[in-house]
Every structure is written in structure tokens, then in C-alpha cells.
């Protein structure tokens, strides 16, 4: 059996209370980390409460067959920051479980996809979500720009998630801006209205930040972070953005 359990926006104790009993009954528990960090102090408390160890894994593990193999033999829980079905990876897991006759159970939670409404942009006007991964010497993808370009063409806002591996290894919002501006330059485009682009940090926490990318504070933001790239704004949205420095 496979449990997919959302841990909520930021704190692990944002996870549904009923998840505790489910976790106590599981044979193995994994905690996925990709575009979010987790409260390690609470992780240790959760382990104590349920009497089990929780293994932190990356997206590559969740996308592997090992998850399905384990779920055929035991009760396996995967803790997922935000809502468990916000990413297509997790829905693909459910589909494959159905194909293999593996029972699944979903426990939903709060997500960045609804939290961005705090900025004042209409949630109905967001298009496809994309993410910017950490670059390396031989890894410089640009496919995320295509999603942003398509959204802008259609009049949709873009939520751009920024990869985080640890509190010291993550895509910093100001560097993500530099990457996007460089892609614009190479393509000979000026499609992003940079004066309206928003950087968000630690949404759902006591120290969350919402700033425009032109604000010097953008260089101090801590993960998890995202960029919001608005497209065409209505009057209410224009007024909301005026309130953000």
C-alpha cells in the first residue's frame, strides 16, 4: 500500500493530524525534498511521536521503481511538502499503482499553488507552473522559459519554483532573475515586465517574505523560494502589486 501525505506549506506540523495514526501503521516512511526544505527539529519530534525513522529522499527516488516495489510488499508512506498531488510525478505514481493493483491513500494539505493568492493576483489567471533547477558545469537547461513564454502569450501568470537541496544549496531568486534575463537576451526578447516580478520566500512560515525582484532584500531571501511572473494585470491586481515593495 502507498500513502501520499502532504506536509503543508512550510512547517512539518502543518501536516494533517490524522496523518499521525496512518504513519504509526506504516512499515517505512520517506520524506521527499525538491523545491522545499523541512523543519528538522519537528522531523525529529515526529519520528519520536510515531516511533519510526523517516528517510529524506530526492525526487529521483520518488520517480524510480523502488517506490512501487516497496509498496507491493509493505505499507509505505511518502511525505510530500505542500499537497501530494500538486506535482505530476505523484499522480503518475497513483496511475502506476492502479495498473499494478497497489492500493493508494491520499492525505491532502496546504500548497504553494493556493498560497500565492496572498500576493493579490487571481489564482484563476495562473498558467503552467515550471521550475528552475540548480545549474552545474554541464547542466544549463532553459526549457522552463518556454513555459513562461507560453503563459505570457496567453495572458497567464507564471509560478516559477526554485530548486533547493539544503539551506546553503538552492537557486537564489536574484540568480534566477539573472538566468531569465540572459535567456531573454539570447532570444532577443523582452517579454517579462520585470518591475512587476515578485520573489517569495518561506511562504506559510512566520518569516515569509514577499518582495519585488528590484528590491535589494531579494538577495537575502532564504529557501524555499519562488518567482511570480505576472502577465496582463486587471485593475485589482495592479492595485495589489502597488502594495508590494
C-alpha positions in Angstrom: 0.0 0.0 0.0 1.2 3.5 -0.8 0.3 6.6 1.3 1.0 10.0 -0.2 0.8 12.6 2.6 1.1 16.4 2.2 3.1 18.1 4.9 1.8 21.6 4.1 3.5 24.8 3.1 6.4 25.1 5.4 6.3 23.5 8.9 6.1 19.7 9.1 3.5 20.1 11.8 1.2 21.6 9.1 0.6 18.0 8.0 -3.0 16.7 8.7 -3.5 15.5 12.3 -4.9 12.2 11.0 -1.6 11.5 9.3 -0.1 10.6 12.7 -2.1 7.4 13.1 -1.5 6.5 9.5 2.2 6.9 9.9 2.3 4.8 13.0 0.9 2.0 11.0 3.4 2.2 8.1 6.4 0.0 7.7 8.5 2.6 6.0 8.3 6.4 5.7 10.1 8.6 3.2 10.2 12.4 3.1 10.7 14.0 -0.4 12.7 17.1 -0.8 12.9 19.0 -4.1 11.7 22.6 -4.1 11.2 22.8 -0.3 13.1 22.5 2.9 11.8 20.8 6.1 11.9 21.7 9.8 14.5 19.2 11.0 13.6 19.9 14.6 10.0 18.9 14.0 11.1 16.0 11.9 12.9 14.6 15.0 9.8 15.2 17.1 7.6 13.5 14.5 9.9 10.5 14.5 9.6 10.3 18.3 5.8 10.6 18.2 5.3 7.8 15.6 8.1 5.7 16.9 9.7 5.4 13.4 12.6 6.8 11.4 11.9 9.0 8.4 14.3 8.9 5.5 14.8 12.1 3.5 15.0 11.4 -0.3 15.2 13.3 -3.5 12.9 13.4 -6.5 15.0 10.8 -8.3 13.9 8.2 -5.7 10.3 9.1 -5.9 10.4 8.7 -9.7 12.1 5.3 -9.5 10.5 1.8 -9.5 11.8 1.3 -5.9 8.7 3.1 -4.6 6.3 0.7 -6.4 8.4 -2.3 -5.5 8.3 -1.4 -1.8 4.5 -0.6 -1.9 3.7 -4.1 -3.2 5.3 -5.6 -0.1 4.6 -3.2 2.7 2.8 -0.1 3.8 4.9 2.7 2.5 4.3 6.4 3.2 5.8 9.3 1.2 5.6 12.7 2.9 5.5 15.4 0.3 5.9 19.2 1.0 2.7 21.1 0.1 -0.1 19.0 -1.4 0.8 15.5 -2.6 -0.9 15.9 -6.0 0.5 19.3 -6.9 3.2 17.6 -9.0 2.5 15.4 -11.9 5.2 13.0 -10.7 3.0 11.9 -7.8 -0.2 11.5 -9.9 1.9 9.3 -12.2 2.7 7.2 -9.1 -1.0 6.7 -8.4 -1.7 5.7 -12.0 1.1 3.1 -11.9 -0.2 1.8 -8.6 -3.6 1.3 -10.1 -2.0 -0.6 -13.1 -0.2 -2.9 -10.6 -3.1 -3.3 -8.2 -1.5 -1.4 -5.4 -3.9 0.4 -3.0 -3.2 4.1 -2.5 -4.4 6.6 0.0 -4.0 10.4 -0.3 -4.0 12.9 2.6 -4.2 16.5 1.2 -2.7 19.6 2.7 -1.9 23.3 2.0 0.1 24.2 -1.1 2.1 27.0 -2.7 -0.4 26.9 -5.5 -3.1 28.5 -3.4 -0.7 30.4 -1.1 0.4 32.7 -4.0 -3.1 34.2 -3.8 -1.8 36.2 -0.9 0.1 38.4 -3.4 -3.2 39.6 -4.9 -3.0 38.0 -8.3 -6.1 36.0 -9.4 -5.5 32.2 -9.0 -7.7 31.7 -12.0 -5.2 33.5 -14.2 -2.1 31.3 -13.4 -0.9 29.1 -16.3 1.5 26.2 -16.2 4.0 26.0 -13.4 7.7 25.5 -14.0 10.9 25.2 -12.0 14.5 26.4 -12.3 17.0 23.7 -11.2 20.4 24.2 -9.8 22.9 24.7 -12.6 26.2 22.8 -12.9 29.1 22.9 -15.2 27.4 20.8 -17.8 23.8 21.3 -16.9 22.2 24.5 -18.2 18.6 23.8 -19.2 16.3 26.5 -20.5 13.1 24.6 -21.1 11.4 26.4 -18.2 11.5 29.6 -20.2 9.2 28.1 -22.8 6.5 27.6 -20.2 6.8 31.3 -19.1 6.8 32.5 -22.7 3.6 30.5 -23.4 1.9 31.7 -20.3 2.6 35.3 -21.2 1.4 34.8 -24.7 -1.9 33.5 -23.3 -2.2 36.2 -20.6 -1.4 33.9 -17.8 0.7 34.5 -14.7 3.6 32.1 -14.0 4.7 30.4 -10.8 8.4 29.5 -11.0 9.6 27.1 -8.3 13.3 27.3 -7.4 15.2 24.1 -6.6 16.5 23.7 -3.1 18.8 20.9 -1.8 19.8 22.4 1.5 19.7 25.7 3.3 23.0 26.5 1.6 22.4 25.0 -1.8 19.5 26.4 -3.6 18.6 28.6 -6.6 18.7 32.1 -5.2 15.9 34.3 -6.6 18.2 37.1 -7.8 20.3 34.4 -9.7 17.1 33.0 -11.2 16.3 36.5 -12.4 19.8 36.8 -14.0 19.3 33.4 -15.7 15.9 34.5 -17.1 17.3 37.9 -18.3 20.2 36.1 -20.0 17.7 33.8 -21.9 15.7 36.8 -22.9 18.9 38.5 -24.2 19.9 35.4 -26.2 16.5 35.1 -27.7 16.3 38.8 -28.5 13.1 39.1 -26.4 11.7 41.5 -23.8 8.5 39.7 -22.7 8.8 39.9 -18.9 7.8 43.1 -17.2 10.5 43.0 -14.5 9.1 45.8 -12.5 6.1 43.5 -11.6 8.0 40.3 -10.9 7.7 39.0 -7.3 10.1 36.8 -5.3 8.6 34.9 -2.4 10.4 33.1 0.4 9.3 30.6 3.2 5.6 31.0 2.4 3.4 29.8 5.3 6.1 30.4 7.9 6.4 33.1 10.5 9.3 34.6 8.5 7.8 34.6 5.0 8.8 37.3 2.6 7.1 38.8 -0.5 9.2 41.4 -2.4 9.7 42.7 -5.9 12.9 41.5 -7.5 14.1 45.0 -7.8 14.2 45.3 -4.0 17.7 44.8 -2.5 16.2 42.5 0.0 15.8 39.8 -2.7 19.5 38.9 -2.3 18.8 37.9 1.4 15.9 35.6 0.8 16.2 32.1 2.2 14.7 28.9 0.8 12.2 27.6 -0.2 11.8 30.4 -2.8 9.8 31.0 -5.9 9.3 33.7 -8.5 5.9 35.0 -9.6 6.0 36.4 -13.2 2.7 38.3 -13.8 1.2 38.7 -17.3 -1.6 41.1 -18.2 -3.0 42.6 -15.0 -6.5 43.7 -14.2 -7.2 46.8 -12.1 -7.4 44.9 -8.8 -4.1 43.1 -9.5 -2.4 46.4 -10.3 -3.5 47.9 -7.0 -2.3 44.8 -5.1 1.1 44.9 -6.7 1.5 48.6 -5.7 1.4 47.5 -2.1 4.5 45.3 -2.6 7.9 46.9 -2.3 
